[in-house]
Amino acid sequence: MTKEEFLDSLKNKGVSTDIIHFENAVADGYYVIKNYHRWEVSFRERGKDYDCLGFPSESDALEYLYEVLLKRLMK
């Protein structure tokens, strides 16, 4: 899954993409960031990262976050 496919799929499901970040920042939300030789997915709230998981590819990270977002936000 590419970044564009990821964002388009979320928009089609009615999920706001404003909570997703692809660069290190101070905003609360979900992050997909390359860290050395792996991709990391985490949730940041009040300046602290939670549930940080590493993946071998950006595609794997995006697919994981897509499933998480659908489960959490589409209840």
PDB file of N, H, CA, C and O in Angstrom:
ATOM      1  N   MET A   1       0.848  -1.172   0.000  1.00  0.00           N
ATOM      2  CA  MET A   1       0.000   0.000   0.000  1.00  0.00           C
ATOM      3  C   MET A   1       0.897   1.239   0.000  1.00  0.00           C
ATOM      4  O   MET A   1       1.835   1.341   0.791  1.00  0.00           O
ATOM      5  N   THR A   2       0.599   2.166  -0.886  1.00  0.00           N
ATOM      6  H   THR A   2      -0.163   2.083  -1.529  1.00  0.00           H
ATOM      7  CA  THR A   2       1.355   3.416  -0.939  1.00  0.00           C
ATOM      8  C   THR A   2       0.703   4.444  -0.017  1.00  0.00           C
ATOM      9  O   THR A   2      -0.418   4.253   0.454  1.00  0.00           O
ATOM     10  N   LYS A   3       1.418   5.526   0.229  1.00  0.00           N
ATOM     11  H   LYS A   3       2.329   5.681  -0.154  1.00  0.00           H
ATOM     12  CA  LYS A   3       0.880   6.589   1.081  1.00  0.00           C
ATOM     13  C   LYS A   3      -0.403   7.168   0.478  1.00  0.00           C
ATOM     14  O   LYS A   3      -1.362   7.446   1.198  1.00  0.00           O
ATOM     15  N   GLU A   4      -0.415   7.346  -0.844  1.00  0.00           N
ATOM     16  H   GLU A   4       0.364   7.120  -1.429  1.00  0.00           H
ATOM     17  CA  GLU A   4      -1.595   7.894  -1.515  1.00  0.00           C
ATOM     18  C   GLU A   4      -2.791   6.948  -1.401  1.00  0.00           C
ATOM     19  O   GLU A   4      -3.911   7.387  -1.138  1.00  0.00           O
ATOM     20  N   GLU A   5      -2.550   5.648  -1.601  1.00  0.00           N
ATOM     21  H   GLU A   5      -1.640   5.292  -1.815  1.00  0.00           H
ATOM     22  CA  GLU A   5      -3.621   4.655  -1.465  1.00  0.00           C
ATOM     23  C   GLU A   5      -4.147   4.632  -0.035  1.00  0.00           C
ATOM     24  O   GLU A   5      -5.354   4.535   0.187  1.00  0.00           O
ATOM     25  N   PHE A   6      -3.247   4.722   0.925  1.00  0.00           N
ATOM     26  H   PHE A   6      -2.266   4.801   0.744  1.00  0.00           H
ATOM     27  CA  PHE A   6      -3.608   4.738   2.341  1.00  0.00           C
ATOM     28  C   PHE A   6      -4.534   5.914   2.645  1.00  0.00           C
ATOM     29  O   PHE A   6      -5.603   5.735   3.228  1.00  0.00           O
ATOM     30  N   LEU A   7      -4.120   7.112   2.246  1.00  0.00           N
ATOM     31  H   LEU A   7      -3.252   7.257   1.772  1.00  0.00           H
ATOM     32  CA  LEU A   7      -4.910   8.310   2.528  1.00  0.00           C
ATOM     33  C   LEU A   7      -6.240   8.293   1.785  1.00  0.00           C
ATOM     34  O   LEU A   7      -7.266   8.667   2.353  1.00  0.00           O
ATOM     35  N   ASP A   8      -6.238   7.867   0.530  1.00  0.00           N
ATOM     36  H   ASP A   8      -5.405   7.564   0.069  1.00  0.00           H
ATOM     37  CA  ASP A   8      -7.483   7.785  -0.244  1.00  0.00           C
ATOM     38  C   ASP A   8      -8.458   6.785   0.372  1.00  0.00           C
ATOM     39  O   ASP A   8      -9.657   7.055   0.444  1.00  0.00           O
ATOM     40  N   SER A   9      -7.953   5.633   0.818  1.00  0.00           N
ATOM     41  H   SER A   9      -6.979   5.414   0.760  1.00  0.00           H
ATOM     42  CA  SER A   9      -8.814   4.615   1.421  1.00  0.00           C
ATOM     43  C   SER A   9      -9.444   5.124   2.710  1.00  0.00           C
ATOM     44  O   SER A   9     -10.619   4.865   2.973  1.00  0.00           O
ATOM     45  N   LEU A  10      -8.675   5.841   3.509  1.00  0.00           N
ATOM     46  H   LEU A  10      -7.721   6.050   3.296  1.00  0.00           H
ATOM     47  CA  LEU A  10      -9.224   6.396   4.747  1.00  0.00           C
ATOM     48  C   LEU A  10     -10.296   7.436   4.448  1.00  0.00           C
ATOM     49  O   LEU A  10     -11.353   7.445   5.080  1.00  0.00           O
ATOM     50  N   LYS A  11     -10.026   8.306   3.493  1.00  0.00           N
ATOM     51  H   LYS A  11      -9.168   8.299   2.980  1.00  0.00           H
ATOM     52  CA  LYS A  11     -11.006   9.331   3.123  1.00  0.00           C
ATOM     53  C   LYS A  11     -12.299   8.689   2.623  1.00  0.00           C
ATOM     54  O   LYS A  11     -13.392   9.157   2.941  1.00  0.00           O
ATOM     55  N   ASN A  12     -12.171   7.612   1.839  1.00  0.00           N
ATOM     56  H   ASN A  12     -11.283   7.231   1.581  1.00  0.00           H
ATOM     57  CA  ASN A  12     -13.347   6.910   1.328  1.00  0.00           C
ATOM     58  C   ASN A  12     -14.165   6.269   2.440  1.00  0.00           C
ATOM     59  O   ASN A  12     -15.371   6.076   2.290  1.00  0.00           O
ATOM     60  N   LYS A  13     -13.522   5.939   3.553  1.00  0.00           N
ATOM     61  H   LYS A  13     -12.542   6.095   3.676  1.00  0.00           H
ATOM     62  CA  LYS A  13     -14.210   5.351   4.706  1.00  0.00           C
ATOM     63  C   LYS A  13     -14.725   6.423   5.659  1.00  0.00           C
ATOM     64  O   LYS A  13     -15.364   6.109   6.663  1.00  0.00           O
ATOM     65  N   GLY A  14     -14.447   7.694   5.345  1.00  0.00           N
ATOM     66  H   GLY A  14     -13.928   7.949   4.530  1.00  0.00           H
ATOM     67  CA  GLY A  14     -14.915   8.788   6.187  1.00  0.00           C
ATOM     68  C   GLY A  14     -14.016   9.105   7.365  1.00  0.00           C
ATOM     69  O   GLY A  14     -14.437   9.783   8.303  1.00  0.00           O
ATOM     70  N   VAL A  15     -12.788   8.624   7.328  1.00  0.00           N
ATOM     71  H   VAL A  15     -12.447   8.074   6.566  1.00  0.00           H
ATOM     72  CA  VAL A  15     -11.843   8.870   8.415  1.00  0.00           C
ATOM     73  C   VAL A  15     -11.025  10.116   8.082  1.00  0.00           C
ATOM     74  O   VAL A  15     -10.465  10.224   6.991  1.00  0.00           O
ATOM     75  N   SER A  16     -10.959  11.050   9.019  1.00  0.00           N
ATOM     76  H   SER A  16     -11.414  10.962   9.906  1.00  0.00           H
ATOM     77  CA  SER A  16     -10.181  12.270   8.815  1.00  0.00           C
ATOM     78  C   SER A  16      -8.692  11.943   8.774  1.00  0.00           C
ATOM     79  O   SER A  16      -8.181  11.233   9.639  1.00  0.00           O
ATOM     80  N   THR A  17      -8.009  12.459   7.775  1.00  0.00           N
ATOM     81  H   THR A  17      -8.424  13.036   7.071  1.00  0.00           H
ATOM     82  CA  THR A  17      -6.570  12.217   7.652  1.00  0.00           C
ATOM     83  C   THR A  17      -5.757  13.298   8.369  1.00  0.00           C
ATOM     84  O   THR A  17      -4.527  13.269   8.332  1.00  0.00           O
ATOM     85  N   ASP A  18      -6.428  14.244   9.015  1.00  0.00           N
ATOM     86  H   ASP A  18      -7.428  14.267   9.045  1.00  0.00           H
ATOM     87  CA  ASP A  18      -5.741  15.305   9.743  1.00  0.00           C
ATOM     88  C   ASP A  18      -4.997  14.783  10.970  1.00  0.00           C
ATOM     89  O   ASP A  18      -4.122  15.471  11.496  1.00  0.00           O
ATOM     90  N   ILE A  19      -5.326  13.593  11.427  1.00  0.00           N
ATOM     91  H   ILE A  19      -6.036  13.034  11.000  1.00  0.00           H
ATOM     92  CA  ILE A  19      -4.697  13.036  12.628  1.00  0.00           C
ATOM     93  C   ILE A  19      -3.483  12.175  12.295  1.00  0.00           C
ATOM     94  O   ILE A  19      -2.893  11.563  13.185  1.00  0.00           O
ATOM     95  N   ILE A  20      -3.106  12.124  11.004  1.00  0.00           N
ATOM     96  H   ILE A  20      -3.586  12.621  10.281  1.00  0.00           H
ATOM     97  CA  ILE A  20      -1.996  11.272  10.570  1.00  0.00           C
ATOM     98  C   ILE A  20      -0.844  12.154  10.112  1.00  0.00           C
ATOM     99  O   ILE A  20      -1.035  13.089   9.334  1.00  0.00           O
ATOM    100  N   HIS A  21       0.360  11.845  10.605  1.00  0.00           N
ATOM    101  H   HIS A  21       0.515  11.086  11.237  1.00  0.00           H
ATOM    102  CA  HIS A  21       1.540  12.641  10.286  1.00  0.00           C
ATOM    103  C   HIS A  21       2.637  11.739   9.740  1.00  0.00           C
ATOM    104  O   HIS A  21       2.787  10.591  10.158  1.00  0.00           O
ATOM    105  N   PHE A  22       3.402  12.282   8.797  1.00  0.00           N
ATOM    106  H   PHE A  22       3.281  13.215   8.457  1.00  0.00           H
ATOM    107  CA  PHE A  22       4.487  11.524   8.181  1.00  0.00           C
ATOM    108  C   PHE A  22       5.852  12.145   8.443  1.00  0.00           C
ATOM    109  O   PHE A  22       6.867  11.679   7.924  1.00  0.00           O
ATOM    110  N   GLU A  23       5.869  13.188   9.245  1.00  0.00           N
ATOM    111  H   GLU A  23       5.045  13.566   9.666  1.00  0.00           H
ATOM    112  CA  GLU A  23       7.115  13.817   9.665  1.00  0.00           C
ATOM    113  C   GLU A  23       7.050  14.022  11.164  1.00  0.00           C
ATOM    114  O   GLU A  23       5.971  14.196  11.731  1.00  0.00           O
ATOM    115  N   ASN A  24       8.196  14.001  11.799  1.00  0.00           N
ATOM    116  H   ASN A  24       9.073  13.860  11.339  1.00  0.00           H
ATOM    117  CA  ASN A  24       8.250  14.193  13.234  1.00  0.00           C
ATOM    118  C   ASN A  24       7.779  15.604  13.578  1.00  0.00           C
ATOM    119  O   ASN A  24       8.316  16.582  13.059  1.00  0.00           O
ATOM    120  N   ALA A  25       6.789  15.709  14.441  1.00  0.00           N
ATOM    121  H   ALA A  25       6.352  14.914  14.863  1.00  0.00           H
ATOM    122  CA  ALA A  25       6.217  16.993  14.829  1.00  0.00           C
ATOM    123  C   ALA A  25       5.743  16.914  16.274  1.00  0.00           C
ATOM    124  O   ALA A  25       5.906  15.887  16.933  1.00  0.00           O
ATOM    125  N   VAL A  26       5.167  17.979  16.751  1.00  0.00           N
ATOM    126  H   VAL A  26       5.034  18.813  16.216  1.00  0.00           H
ATOM    127  CA  VAL A  26       4.708  17.998  18.136  1.00  0.00           C
ATOM    128  C   VAL A  26       3.198  17.798  18.250  1.00  0.00           C
ATOM    129  O   VAL A  26       2.670  17.750  19.360  1.00  0.00           O
ATOM    130  N   ALA A  27       2.510  17.684  17.145  1.00  0.00           N
ATOM    131  H   ALA A  27       2.939  17.723  16.243  1.00  0.00           H
ATOM    132  CA  ALA A  27       1.058  17.540  17.157  1.00  0.00           C
ATOM    133  C   ALA A  27       0.641  16.158  17.650  1.00  0.00           C
ATOM    134  O   ALA A  27       1.351  15.172  17.453  1.00  0.00           O
ATOM    135  N   ASP A  28      -0.520  16.106  18.291  1.00  0.00           N
ATOM    136  H   ASP A  28      -1.097  16.907  18.451  1.00  0.00           H
ATOM    137  CA  ASP A  28      -1.095  14.819  18.693  1.00  0.00           C
ATOM    138  C   ASP A  28      -1.584  14.094  17.448  1.00  0.00           C
ATOM    139  O   ASP A  28      -1.989  14.727  16.473  1.00  0.00           O
ATOM    140  N   GLY A  29      -1.547  12.772  17.482  1.00  0.00           N
ATOM    141  H   GLY A  29      -1.218  12.258  18.274  1.00  0.00           H
ATOM    142  CA  GLY A  29      -2.061  11.992  16.374  1.00  0.00           C
ATOM    143  C   GLY A  29      -1.235  10.751  16.119  1.00  0.00           C
ATOM    144  O   GLY A  29      -0.404  10.360  16.939  1.00  0.00           O
ATOM    145  N   TYR A  30      -1.472  10.135  14.974  1.00  0.00           N
ATOM    146  H   TYR A  30      -2.147  10.453  14.308  1.00  0.00           H
ATOM    147  CA  TYR A  30      -0.776   8.919  14.559  1.00  0.00           C
ATOM    148  C   TYR A  30       0.390   9.298  13.658  1.00  0.00           C
ATOM    149  O   TYR A  30       0.288  10.202  12.829  1.00  0.00           O
ATOM    150  N   TYR A  31       1.500   8.589  13.838  1.00  0.00           N
ATOM    151  H   TYR A  31       1.583   7.855  14.512  1.00  0.00           H
ATOM    152  CA  TYR A  31       2.712   8.883  13.078  1.00  0.00           C
ATOM    153  C   TYR A  31       3.208   7.652  12.334  1.00  0.00           C
ATOM    154  O   TYR A  31       3.181   6.539  12.860  1.00  0.00           O
ATOM    155  N   VAL A  32       3.661   7.869  11.098  1.00  0.00           N
ATOM    156  H   VAL A  32       3.683   8.772  10.671  1.00  0.00           H
ATOM    157  CA  VAL A  32       4.354   6.854  10.312  1.00  0.00           C
ATOM    158  C   VAL A  32       5.665   7.511   9.883  1.00  0.00           C
ATOM    159  O   VAL A  32       5.679   8.394   9.026  1.00  0.00           O
ATOM    160  N   ILE A  33       6.762   7.067  10.493  1.00  0.00           N
ATOM    161  H   ILE A  33       6.750   6.350  11.190  1.00  0.00           H
ATOM    162  CA  ILE A  33       8.053   7.730  10.298  1.00  0.00           C
ATOM    163  C   ILE A  33       9.140   6.700  10.042  1.00  0.00           C
ATOM    164  O   ILE A  33       9.164   5.641  10.670  1.00  0.00           O
ATOM    165  N   LYS A  34      10.040   7.015   9.118  1.00  0.00           N
ATOM    166  H   LYS A  34      10.021   7.875   8.608  1.00  0.00           H
ATOM    167  CA  LYS A  34      11.192   6.152   8.882  1.00  0.00           C
ATOM    168  C   LYS A  34      12.238   6.456   9.950  1.00  0.00           C
ATOM    169  O   LYS A  34      12.626   7.607  10.152  1.00  0.00           O
ATOM    170  N   ASN A  35      12.686   5.406  10.628  1.00  0.00           N
ATOM    171  H   ASN A  35      12.371   4.471  10.464  1.00  0.00           H
ATOM    172  CA  ASN A  35      13.687   5.535  11.678  1.00  0.00           C
ATOM    173  C   ASN A  35      14.815   4.568  11.367  1.00  0.00           C
ATOM    174  O   ASN A  35      14.716   3.370  11.633  1.00  0.00           O
ATOM    175  N   TYR A  36      15.874   5.096  10.807  1.00  0.00           N
ATOM    176  H   TYR A  36      15.954   6.069  10.591  1.00  0.00           H
ATOM    177  CA  TYR A  36      17.019   4.310  10.360  1.00  0.00           C
ATOM    178  C   TYR A  36      16.581   3.283   9.328  1.00  0.00           C
ATOM    179  O   TYR A  36      16.231   3.656   8.209  1.00  0.00           O
ATOM    180  N   HIS A  37      16.591   1.998   9.673  1.00  0.00           N
ATOM    181  H   HIS A  37      16.875   1.695  10.583  1.00  0.00           H
ATOM    182  CA  HIS A  37      16.310   0.953   8.687  1.00  0.00           C
ATOM    183  C   HIS A  37      14.915   0.365   8.810  1.00  0.00           C
ATOM    184  O   HIS A  37      14.633  -0.682   8.227  1.00  0.00           O
ATOM    185  N   ARG A  38      14.040   1.018   9.557  1.00  0.00           N
ATOM    186  H   ARG A  38      14.268   1.868  10.031  1.00  0.00           H
ATOM    187  CA  ARG A  38      12.679   0.500   9.698  1.00  0.00           C
ATOM    188  C   ARG A  38      11.688   1.650   9.719  1.00  0.00           C
ATOM    189  O   ARG A  38      12.050   2.811   9.913  1.00  0.00           O
ATOM    190  N   TRP A  39      10.433   1.296   9.516  1.00  0.00           N
ATOM    191  H   TRP A  39      10.139   0.353   9.358  1.00  0.00           H
ATOM    192  CA  TRP A  39       9.341   2.250   9.592  1.00  0.00           C
ATOM    193  C   TRP A  39       8.642   2.062  10.921  1.00  0.00           C
ATOM    194  O   TRP A  39       8.415   0.931  11.351  1.00  0.00           O
ATOM    195  N   GLU A  40       8.298   3.158  11.575  1.00  0.00           N
ATOM    196  H   GLU A  40       8.482   4.077  11.225  1.00  0.00           H
ATOM    197  CA  GLU A  40       7.636   3.076  12.876  1.00  0.00           C
ATOM    198  C   GLU A  40       6.262   3.720  12.824  1.00  0.00           C
ATOM    199  O   GLU A  40       6.055   4.752  12.187  1.00  0.00           O
ATOM    200  N   VAL A  41       5.334   3.078  13.514  1.00  0.00           N
ATOM    201  H   VAL A  41       5.502   2.240  14.032  1.00  0.00           H
ATOM    202  CA  VAL A  41       3.984   3.605  13.685  1.00  0.00           C
ATOM    203  C   VAL A  41       3.799   3.843  15.174  1.00  0.00           C
ATOM    204  O   VAL A  41       4.084   2.970  15.994  1.00  0.00           O
ATOM    205  N   SER A  42       3.321   5.030  15.515  1.00  0.00           N
ATOM    206  H   SER A  42       3.089   5.739  14.849  1.00  0.00           H
ATOM    207  CA  SER A  42       3.078   5.330  16.927  1.00  0.00           C
ATOM    208  C   SER A  42       1.924   6.307  17.052  1.00  0.00           C
ATOM    209  O   SER A  42       1.465   6.891  16.070  1.00  0.00           O
ATOM    210  N   PHE A  43       1.472   6.467  18.276  1.00  0.00           N
ATOM    211  H   PHE A  43       1.844   5.992  19.073  1.00  0.00           H
ATOM    212  CA  PHE A  43       0.436   7.446  18.594  1.00  0.00           C
ATOM    213  C   PHE A  43       1.046   8.442  19.562  1.00  0.00           C
ATOM    214  O   PHE A  43       1.621   8.045  20.576  1.00  0.00           O
ATOM    215  N   ARG A  44       0.931   9.725  19.268  1.00  0.00           N
ATOM    216  H   ARG A  44       0.464  10.047  18.444  1.00  0.00           H
ATOM    217  CA  ARG A  44       1.500  10.764  20.135  1.00  0.00           C
ATOM    218  C   ARG A  44       0.378  11.578  20.757  1.00  0.00           C
ATOM    219  O   ARG A  44      -0.539  12.048  20.084  1.00  0.00           O
ATOM    220  N   GLU A  45       0.490  11.722  22.071  1.00  0.00           N
ATOM    221  H   GLU A  45       1.235  11.340  22.618  1.00  0.00           H
ATOM    222  CA  GLU A  45      -0.466  12.544  22.799  1.00  0.00           C
ATOM    223  C   GLU A  45       0.279  13.306  23.880  1.00  0.00           C
ATOM    224  O   GLU A  45       1.022  12.721  24.667  1.00  0.00           O
ATOM    225  N   ARG A  46       0.073  14.616  23.911  1.00  0.00           N
ATOM    226  H   ARG A  46      -0.531  15.091  23.271  1.00  0.00           H
ATOM    227  CA  ARG A  46       0.717  15.496  24.888  1.00  0.00           C
ATOM    228  C   ARG A  46       2.232  15.330  24.920  1.00  0.00           C
ATOM    229  O   ARG A  46       2.848  15.368  25.985  1.00  0.00           O
ATOM    230  N   GLY A  47       2.823  15.147  23.749  1.00  0.00           N
ATOM    231  H   GLY A  47       2.323  15.117  22.883  1.00  0.00           H
ATOM    232  CA  GLY A  47       4.268  15.070  23.632  1.00  0.00           C
ATOM    233  C   GLY A  47       4.886  13.720  23.942  1.00  0.00           C
ATOM    234  O   GLY A  47       6.111  13.595  23.931  1.00  0.00           O
ATOM    235  N   LYS A  48       4.080  12.707  24.218  1.00  0.00           N
ATOM    236  H   LYS A  48       3.085  12.808  24.227  1.00  0.00           H
ATOM    237  CA  LYS A  48       4.605  11.365  24.505  1.00  0.00           C
ATOM    238  C   LYS A  48       4.124  10.388  23.443  1.00  0.00           C
ATOM    239  O   LYS A  48       2.977  10.440  22.999  1.00  0.00           O
ATOM    240  N   ASP A  49       5.035   9.487  23.040  1.00  0.00           N
ATOM    241  H   ASP A  49       5.967   9.445  23.400  1.00  0.00           H
ATOM    242  CA  ASP A  49       4.699   8.461  22.048  1.00  0.00           C
ATOM    243  C   ASP A  49       4.223   7.197  22.742  1.00  0.00           C
ATOM    244  O   ASP A  49       4.773   6.786  23.764  1.00  0.00           O
ATOM    245  N   TYR A  50       3.195   6.591  22.172  1.00  0.00           N
ATOM    246  H   TYR A  50       2.749   6.925  21.341  1.00  0.00           H
ATOM    247  CA  TYR A  50       2.631   5.352  22.707  1.00  0.00           C
ATOM    248  C   TYR A  50       2.527   4.310  21.596  1.00  0.00           C
ATOM    249  O   TYR A  50       2.405   4.645  20.418  1.00  0.00           O
ATOM    250  N   ASP A  51       2.576   3.063  21.991  1.00  0.00           N
ATOM    251  H   ASP A  51       2.675   2.791  22.948  1.00  0.00           H
ATOM    252  CA  ASP A  51       2.347   1.931  21.083  1.00  0.00           C
ATOM    253  C   ASP A  51       3.232   1.972  19.844  1.00  0.00           C
ATOM    254  O   ASP A  51       2.748   1.737  18.737  1.00  0.00           O
ATOM    255  N   CYS A  52       4.499   2.261  20.007  1.00  0.00           N
ATOM    256  H   CYS A  52       4.892   2.452  20.906  1.00  0.00           H
ATOM    257  CA  CYS A  52       5.433   2.337  18.882  1.00  0.00           C
ATOM    258  C   CYS A  52       5.784   0.921  18.408  1.00  0.00           C
ATOM    259  O   CYS A  52       6.271   0.096  19.180  1.00  0.00           O
ATOM    260  N   LEU A  53       5.528   0.664  17.130  1.00  0.00           N
ATOM    261  H   LEU A  53       5.132   1.335  16.503  1.00  0.00           H
ATOM    262  CA  LEU A  53       5.852  -0.625  16.522  1.00  0.00           C
ATOM    263  C   LEU A  53       6.693  -0.405  15.278  1.00  0.00           C
ATOM    264  O   LEU A  53       6.470   0.556  14.541  1.00  0.00           O
ATOM    265  N   GLY A  54       7.654  -1.282  15.037  1.00  0.00           N
ATOM    266  H   GLY A  54       7.835  -2.063  15.635  1.00  0.00           H
ATOM    267  CA  GLY A  54       8.521  -1.179  13.873  1.00  0.00           C
ATOM    268  C   GLY A  54       8.132  -2.160  12.781  1.00  0.00           C
ATOM    269  O   GLY A  54       7.652  -3.259  13.058  1.00  0.00           O
ATOM    270  N   PHE A  55       8.344  -1.748  11.529  1.00  0.00           N
ATOM    271  H   PHE A  55       8.733  -0.855  11.303  1.00  0.00           H
ATOM    272  CA  PHE A  55       8.006  -2.556  10.364  1.00  0.00           C
ATOM    273  C   PHE A  55       9.142  -2.476   9.341  1.00  0.00           C
ATOM    274  O   PHE A  55       9.852  -1.472   9.283  1.00  0.00           O
ATOM    275  N   PRO A  56       9.318  -3.531   8.534  1.00  0.00           N
ATOM    276  CA  PRO A  56      10.405  -3.535   7.554  1.00  0.00           C
ATOM    277  C   PRO A  56      10.158  -2.630   6.347  1.00  0.00           C
ATOM    278  O   PRO A  56      11.105  -2.262   5.652  1.00  0.00           O
ATOM    279  N   SER A  57       8.898  -2.265   6.088  1.00  0.00           N
ATOM    280  H   SER A  57       8.129  -2.564   6.653  1.00  0.00           H
ATOM    281  CA  SER A  57       8.603  -1.431   4.928  1.00  0.00           C
ATOM    282  C   SER A  57       7.512  -0.422   5.257  1.00  0.00           C
ATOM    283  O   SER A  57       6.735  -0.607   6.194  1.00  0.00           O
ATOM    284  N   GLU A  58       7.470   0.637   4.478  1.00  0.00           N
ATOM    285  H   GLU A  58       8.101   0.787   3.718  1.00  0.00           H
ATOM    286  CA  GLU A  58       6.418   1.641   4.650  1.00  0.00           C
ATOM    287  C   GLU A  58       5.049   1.021   4.382  1.00  0.00           C
ATOM    288  O   GLU A  58       4.078   1.326   5.076  1.00  0.00           O
ATOM    289  N   SER A  59       4.973   0.162   3.387  1.00  0.00           N
ATOM    290  H   SER A  59       5.762  -0.086   2.824  1.00  0.00           H
ATOM    291  CA  SER A  59       3.716  -0.492   3.054  1.00  0.00           C
ATOM    292  C   SER A  59       3.171  -1.297   4.228  1.00  0.00           C
ATOM    293  O   SER A  59       1.978  -1.235   4.524  1.00  0.00           O
ATOM    294  N   ASP A  60       4.041  -2.053   4.898  1.00  0.00           N
ATOM    295  H   ASP A  60       5.010  -2.103   4.658  1.00  0.00           H
ATOM    296  CA  ASP A  60       3.606  -2.831   6.068  1.00  0.00           C
ATOM    297  C   ASP A  60       3.103  -1.918   7.181  1.00  0.00           C
ATOM    298  O   ASP A  60       2.097  -2.213   7.825  1.00  0.00           O
ATOM    299  N   ALA A  61       3.802  -0.812   7.404  1.00  0.00           N
ATOM    300  H   ALA A  61       4.620  -0.571   6.881  1.00  0.00           H
ATOM    301  CA  ALA A  61       3.406   0.137   8.442  1.00  0.00           C
ATOM    302  C   ALA A  61       2.052   0.758   8.126  1.00  0.00           C
ATOM    303  O   ALA A  61       1.204   0.887   9.010  1.00  0.00           O
ATOM    304  N   LEU A  62       1.848   1.141   6.874  1.00  0.00           N
ATOM    305  H   LEU A  62       2.537   1.035   6.157  1.00  0.00           H
ATOM    306  CA  LEU A  62       0.582   1.754   6.477  1.00  0.00           C
ATOM    307  C   LEU A  62      -0.577   0.773   6.566  1.00  0.00           C
ATOM    308  O   LEU A  62      -1.669   1.144   6.997  1.00  0.00           O
ATOM    309  N   GLU A  63      -0.358  -0.462   6.168  1.00  0.00           N
ATOM    310  H   GLU A  63       0.529  -0.763   5.818  1.00  0.00           H
ATOM    311  CA  GLU A  63      -1.415  -1.474   6.259  1.00  0.00           C
ATOM    312  C   GLU A  63      -1.804  -1.718   7.711  1.00  0.00           C
ATOM    313  O   GLU A  63      -2.986  -1.854   8.027  1.00  0.00           O
ATOM    314  N   TYR A  64      -0.810  -1.773   8.595  1.00  0.00           N
ATOM    315  H   TYR A  64       0.151  -1.663   8.339  1.00  0.00           H
ATOM    316  CA  TYR A  64      -1.093  -1.955  10.020  1.00  0.00           C
ATOM    317  C   TYR A  64      -1.912  -0.779  10.557  1.00  0.00           C
ATOM    318  O   TYR A  64      -2.935  -0.980  11.212  1.00  0.00           O
ATOM    319  N   LEU A  65      -1.462   0.447  10.280  1.00  0.00           N
ATOM    320  H   LEU A  65      -0.631   0.610   9.748  1.00  0.00           H
ATOM    321  CA  LEU A  65      -2.170   1.617  10.790  1.00  0.00           C
ATOM    322  C   LEU A  65      -3.575   1.713  10.205  1.00  0.00           C
ATOM    323  O   LEU A  65      -4.503   2.127  10.900  1.00  0.00           O
ATOM    324  N   TYR A  66      -3.741   1.342   8.960  1.00  0.00           N
ATOM    325  H   TYR A  66      -2.988   1.005   8.396  1.00  0.00           H
ATOM    326  CA  TYR A  66      -5.063   1.351   8.335  1.00  0.00           C
ATOM    327  C   TYR A  66      -6.029   0.454   9.116  1.00  0.00           C
ATOM    328  O   TYR A  66      -7.153   0.855   9.418  1.00  0.00           O
ATOM    329  N   GLU A  67      -5.588  -0.739   9.434  1.00  0.00           N
ATOM    330  H   GLU A  67      -4.675  -1.065   9.189  1.00  0.00           H
ATOM    331  CA  GLU A  67      -6.434  -1.665  10.201  1.00  0.00           C
ATOM    332  C   GLU A  67      -6.729  -1.125  11.599  1.00  0.00           C
ATOM    333  O   GLU A  67      -7.859  -1.222  12.079  1.00  0.00           O
ATOM    334  N   VAL A  68      -5.732  -0.567  12.241  1.00  0.00           N
ATOM    335  H   VAL A  68      -4.814  -0.489  11.852  1.00  0.00           H
ATOM    336  CA  VAL A  68      -5.921   0.002  13.582  1.00  0.00           C
ATOM    337  C   VAL A  68      -6.942   1.134  13.541  1.00  0.00           C
ATOM    338  O   VAL A  68      -7.855   1.183  14.365  1.00  0.00           O
ATOM    339  N   LEU A  69      -6.789   2.031  12.592  1.00  0.00           N
ATOM    340  H   LEU A  69      -6.048   1.991  11.923  1.00  0.00           H
ATOM    341  CA  LEU A  69      -7.703   3.169  12.496  1.00  0.00           C
ATOM    342  C   LEU A  69      -9.131   2.733  12.218  1.00  0.00           C
ATOM    343  O   LEU A  69     -10.072   3.269  12.801  1.00  0.00           O
ATOM    344  N   LEU A  70      -9.293   1.772  11.338  1.00  0.00           N
ATOM    345  H   LEU A  70      -8.528   1.336  10.864  1.00  0.00           H
ATOM    346  CA  LEU A  70     -10.651   1.300  11.055  1.00  0.00           C
ATOM    347  C   LEU A  70     -11.292   0.682  12.286  1.00  0.00           C
ATOM    348  O   LEU A  70     -12.474   0.901  12.552  1.00  0.00           O
ATOM    349  N   LYS A  71     -10.521  -0.084  13.030  1.00  0.00           N
ATOM    350  H   LYS A  71      -9.561  -0.262  12.814  1.00  0.00           H
ATOM    351  CA  LYS A  71     -11.054  -0.720  14.242  1.00  0.00           C
ATOM    352  C   LYS A  71     -11.404   0.307  15.309  1.00  0.00           C
ATOM    353  O   LYS A  71     -12.452   0.208  15.946  1.00  0.00           O
ATOM    354  N   ARG A  72     -10.531   1.294  15.509  1.00  0.00           N
ATOM    355  H   ARG A  72      -9.679   1.374  14.992  1.00  0.00           H
ATOM    356  CA  ARG A  72     -10.728   2.276  16.591  1.00  0.00           C
ATOM    357  C   ARG A  72     -11.719   3.362  16.237  1.00  0.00           C
ATOM    358  O   ARG A  72     -12.490   3.796  17.092  1.00  0.00           O
ATOM    359  N   LEU A  73     -11.713   3.805  15.006  1.00  0.00           N
ATOM    360  H   LEU A  73     -11.086   3.452  14.312  1.00  0.00           H
ATOM    361  CA  LEU A  73     -12.510   4.963  14.654  1.00  0.00           C
ATOM    362  C   LEU A  73     -13.841   4.629  14.005  1.00  0.00           C
ATOM    363  O   LEU A  73     -14.710   5.495  13.903  1.00  0.00           O
ATOM    364  N   MET A  74     -14.014   3.415  13.574  1.00  0.00           N
ATOM    365  H   MET A  74     -13.309   2.712  13.656  1.00  0.00           H
ATOM    366  CA  MET A  74     -15.248   3.052  12.880  1.00  0.00           C
ATOM    367  C   MET A  74     -16.202   2.262  13.785  1.00  0.00           C
ATOM    368  O   MET A  74     -17.126   1.619  13.286  1.00  0.00           O
ATOM    369  N   LYS A  75     -15.997   2.300  15.071  1.00  0.00           N
ATOM    370  H   LYS A  75     -15.246   2.822  15.476  1.00  0.00           H
ATOM    371  CA  LYS A  75     -16.868   1.559  16.000  1.00  0.00           C
ATOM    372  C   LYS A  75     -18.239   2.180  16.072  1.00  0.00           C
ATOM    373  O   LYS A  75     -19.101   1.691  16.802  1.00  0.00           O
TER     374      LYS A  75
END
